[in-house]
Amino acid sequence: MKFTLEYPGDVAQADARFLEGVVLARISREAQDHGFETLCLADHPAPSAKWFAAGGHDSLEPAVALAYAAAATTSLTLMTNLYVLPFRNPYLAAKALTTLDILSDGRLVVGVGAGYLRSEFAALGVNFDDRAKLLDEGIDALRRIWLSPTAPVVGEGFGGTGEMRLHAPVQKPHPPLWIGGNSRAAIRRVVVSGQGWCPVIGPAQMASSIRTTSIEDLDDLRRAVGRLRTELLRVERDPAQISIQVAAPPVDIADPRSVRRFAEHADELSEIGVTHLCVHADARSVDAVSDYLCGFGELIIGTWPS
């Protein structure tokens, strides 16, 4: 099992200091030093005040913030979780992501999703009902740009008109693409184009709010992973080569019983096929996060079988 830290500034009611560059650099270094493999950031370029008041959160532009984290670290993987491709022209998305892969010396994982906030689509001038189609087009365009940076790519509302002059990413054939969502369409995208899957486990009401199929418990997850494996084998892809990331169960690192329960739950998830747990730290203050990362690294990551 590997561990991803969701940047604490992406949590509701997080300390405002998490928007400071010096704090982002500090938390990135501490995550790396305490054994986390990855730092991830969410993507909300135009959130509404109504969403924030209902439990939403502040967020930094992920490609910019991850580049800042890259400069402060040496080995930490940098993940967009999730980069909403329907918001962006594929060439602009490719430029930002390729730049990040180059500047980090190939430490980027590109988690992508369709988005779910109707008001955010309206603010950005994108038709909300087209998001699934735009996600498919965006994934295909990204891969084509990365695999052949000189060949023009044409899609709905955009298109290169001749030979292009773009940089290739450091990672070959391209940065890993991890697909978010619980639906059969999300599984299809993983099978066709992905190197990872990011399902969401939670109550049906939560799944409805983010506009995806419900995966309420480990039995649901086990069945969904089984469908993914079946489809991968059908196209002669090795399921063992696909990463699966879910949110880590909550844990009180000051309570040995809570730590034991966490390990037991993580073992169950590992048996199902989960490879990465996305950890939400105590975001009440910067020092609280530092203490949490230290304890988590010592009591969980440091004791995990290698």
C-alpha positions in Angstrom: 0.0 0.0 0.0 1.2 3.5 -0.9 0.0 6.7 0.7 -1.1 10.0 -1.0 -1.6 13.2 1.0 -4.4 15.4 -0.1 -3.2 18.9 0.4 -4.8 20.2 3.6 -5.9 23.4 2.0 -8.4 21.3 0.0 -10.4 20.5 3.1 -13.5 22.3 4.3 -12.7 24.8 7.1 -9.0 24.5 6.6 -6.6 27.1 8.1 -6.2 30.0 5.7 -2.4 29.7 6.0 -2.5 26.7 3.6 -2.9 29.2 0.8 0.7 30.5 1.6 3.5 29.4 -0.6 5.9 28.8 2.3 3.3 26.5 3.9 2.8 24.6 0.7 6.5 24.0 0.4 6.8 23.0 4.1 3.9 20.5 3.9 5.3 19.0 0.7 8.7 18.5 2.2 7.2 17.0 5.4 5.0 14.6 3.4 8.1 13.4 1.5 10.2 13.1 4.6 7.5 11.0 6.4 7.1 8.5 3.7 4.1 9.7 1.6 4.6 8.8 -2.0 2.3 11.5 -3.5 0.8 15.0 -2.9 -2.5 15.7 -4.6 -4.6 18.8 -5.2 -8.1 19.3 -6.3 -9.3 21.5 -9.2 -12.0 24.2 -8.7 -11.2 27.2 -11.0 -14.6 28.9 -10.5 -16.4 27.7 -7.3 -19.5 29.5 -6.1 -19.9 31.0 -2.6 -23.0 28.8 -2.3 -21.0 25.7 -2.7 -18.4 26.9 -0.3 -21.0 27.7 2.3 -22.5 24.2 1.9 -19.2 22.5 2.8 -16.9 23.3 -0.2 -13.3 24.3 0.2 -10.7 26.7 -1.0 -8.3 25.4 -3.7 -5.2 26.5 -5.6 -4.7 26.0 -9.3 -3.4 22.5 -9.2 -0.7 22.6 -11.9 0.7 25.9 -10.5 0.6 24.6 -6.9 2.1 21.2 -7.8 5.0 23.0 -9.6 5.6 24.9 -6.4 5.6 21.6 -4.5 7.9 20.1 -7.1 10.5 22.8 -6.5 10.5 22.1 -2.7 10.9 18.4 -3.0 13.0 15.8 -4.8 11.1 12.5 -5.0 7.4 13.3 -4.1 5.0 12.4 -6.8 2.6 15.2 -7.8 -1.0 14.3 -8.7 -4.0 16.3 -9.9 -7.0 14.9 -8.1 -8.9 15.5 -10.2 -8.1 17.8 -13.1 -11.4 18.6 -14.9 -10.6 18.3 -18.6 -14.0 19.5 -19.8 -13.1 22.9 -18.4 -10.1 23.3 -20.7 -9.0 23.4 -24.3 -6.9 20.2 -24.6 -3.9 22.1 -25.9 -3.9 24.4 -22.8 -4.3 21.4 -20.5 -1.5 19.6 -22.3 0.8 22.6 -22.1 0.3 23.0 -18.3 0.6 19.3 -17.6 3.6 18.7 -19.8 5.4 21.7 -18.3 4.8 20.3 -14.8 6.1 16.9 -15.9 9.2 18.5 -17.4 9.9 20.8 -14.4 9.4 18.0 -11.9 11.6 15.6 -13.9 8.8 13.1 -14.5 7.0 13.1 -11.2 3.5 13.8 -12.4 0.4 11.7 -12.2 -2.6 13.1 -14.1 -5.8 12.3 -12.3 -8.8 13.5 -14.5 -12.5 13.7 -14.1 -15.7 15.1 -15.6 -16.5 17.7 -12.9 -19.8 18.0 -11.1 -20.6 21.6 -10.2 -23.1 23.0 -12.7 -22.4 26.6 -11.5 -18.7 26.1 -12.2 -19.4 25.0 -15.8 -21.6 28.0 -16.3 -19.0 30.4 -15.0 -16.4 28.9 -17.4 -18.8 28.9 -20.4 -18.9 25.1 -20.8 -22.1 23.2 -21.4 -22.6 21.0 -18.3 -24.5 18.3 -20.2 -21.5 17.9 -22.5 -19.0 17.0 -19.8 -18.8 13.2 -20.4 -18.2 13.7 -24.1 -15.7 16.5 -23.4 -13.9 14.2 -20.9 -13.5 11.5 -23.5 -12.4 13.9 -26.1 -9.9 15.5 -23.7 -8.4 12.2 -22.6 -7.9 11.2 -26.3 -6.5 14.6 -27.2 -4.0 14.6 -24.3 -2.7 11.2 -25.2 -2.4 12.1 -28.9 -0.6 15.3 -28.1 1.8 13.5 -25.8 2.5 10.6 -28.1 3.1 12.8 -31.2 3.7 16.4 -30.2 4.2 17.5 -33.8 0.9 16.1 -35.2 -2.1 18.4 -35.2 -5.1 17.2 -33.1 -8.6 18.3 -34.0 -11.7 18.2 -31.9 -15.0 19.9 -31.3 -14.2 23.7 -31.1 -10.4 23.3 -31.4 -7.8 22.0 -33.8 -4.2 22.4 -34.9 -4.0 23.6 -38.5 -0.6 22.2 -39.4 2.6 20.7 -37.9 2.8 21.6 -34.2 5.9 22.6 -32.1 5.2 21.2 -28.7 7.4 19.7 -26.0 7.2 16.0 -25.2 6.7 15.0 -21.5 9.6 13.4 -19.6 7.6 10.2 -18.8 7.2 7.7 -21.6 4.9 7.1 -23.3 3.3 9.9 -21.2 2.4 10.8 -17.6 0.2 8.2 -16.0 -3.5 8.9 -16.5 -5.8 8.0 -13.5 -9.5 8.2 -14.1 -11.9 9.4 -11.5 -15.5 8.2 -11.0 -17.5 5.1 -10.2 -19.6 4.6 -13.3 -19.2 2.0 -16.0 -18.1 4.8 -18.3 -15.2 5.6 -15.8 -14.2 1.9 -15.9 -14.3 2.0 -19.7 -12.0 5.0 -19.7 -9.5 3.2 -17.4 -9.6 0.1 -19.7 -9.1 2.1 -22.9 -6.7 4.8 -21.7 -5.9 4.7 -18.0 -3.1 3.6 -15.7 -5.1 4.2 -12.6 -8.6 4.4 -11.2 -9.9 6.7 -8.4 -13.3 5.5 -7.3 -15.2 7.2 -4.4 -16.6 5.1 -1.5 -19.4 6.7 0.4 -23.2 7.1 1.0 -25.5 7.2 -2.0 -26.3 10.9 -1.2 -22.6 11.8 -1.5 -22.3 10.0 -4.8 -25.4 11.8 -6.1 -23.9 15.2 -5.1 -20.8 14.5 -7.2 -22.9 12.9 -9.9 -21.4 9.4 -10.0 -22.6 5.9 -9.4 -22.8 4.9 -5.8 -20.1 2.6 -4.2 -21.3 2.5 -0.6 -19.1 -0.1 1.0 -16.4 -2.6 0.5 -18.7 -5.2 -1.1 -19.7 -2.6 -3.7 -16.0 -1.8 -4.3 -15.1 -5.5 -4.6 -17.8 -5.9 -7.3 -16.6 -2.8 -9.2 -13.0 -3.9 -9.1 -14.1 -7.2 -10.4 -15.8 -5.6 -13.3 -12.6 -3.5 -14.0 -10.5 -6.7 -13.9 -12.8 -8.5 -16.3 -12.8 -5.7 -18.8 -9.0 -5.4 -18.6 -8.5 -9.1 -19.2 -10.9 -8.9 -22.1 -8.6 -6.5 -23.9 -5.5 -8.4 -22.8 -4.3 -5.7 -20.2 -2.8 -6.8 -16.9 -5.0 -5.7 -14.0 -1.9 -5.7 -11.8 -0.6 -2.8 -13.8 -3.5 -0.6 -12.8 -3.3 1.5 -9.7 -6.4 2.0 -7.6 -6.7 4.9 -5.1 -9.5 5.5 -2.6 -9.8 7.8 0.4 -8.1 6.5 3.5 -10.3 5.6 6.4 -10.1 8.1 9.3 -7.6 7.5 12.0 -6.7 9.1 15.3 -3.0 8.6 15.5 -3.0 9.3 19.2 -5.3 6.3 19.8 -3.6 2.8 19.4 -7.0 1.2 18.9 -7.8 3.6 16.0 -4.4 2.9 14.4 -5.1 -0.9 14.6 -8.5 -0.5 13.1 -7.0 1.6 10.3 -4.5 -1.2 9.5 -7.2 -3.8 9.5 -9.3 -1.7 7.1 -6.3 -1.0 4.9 -5.6 -4.7 4.7 -9.1 -5.3 3.5 -8.8 -2.6 0.9 -5.5 -4.1 -0.2 -7.0 -7.5 -0.6 -9.7 -6.0 -2.8 -7.0 -4.5 -5.0 -6.5 -0.9 -3.7 -2.9 0.2 -4.1 -3.1 3.8 -2.8 -4.9 5.5 0.1 -5.5 9.2 -0.1 -5.0 10.6 3.4 -6.8 13.7 4.8 -4.7 15.3 7.6 -5.9 17.4 10.5 -6.2 20.7 8.8 -7.1 22.9 11.8 -3.6 24.4 11.7 -0.2 24.1 10.0 1.3 22.7 13.1 -1.5 20.2 13.5 -0.8 18.9 10.0 2.9 18.6 10.8 2.2 16.6 13.9 -0.3 14.4 12.0 2.2 13.7 9.2 4.9 12.8 11.7 2.6 10.4 13.6 1.1 8.9 10.5 4.6 8.3 9.0 5.9 6.7 12.2 2.9 4.6 13.3 1.5 3.6 9.9 3.8 4.1 6.9 6.9 3.2 8.9 5.3 -0.1 10.1 3.7 -1.1 6.8 5.1 -4.2 5.2 7.4 -3.3 2.3 
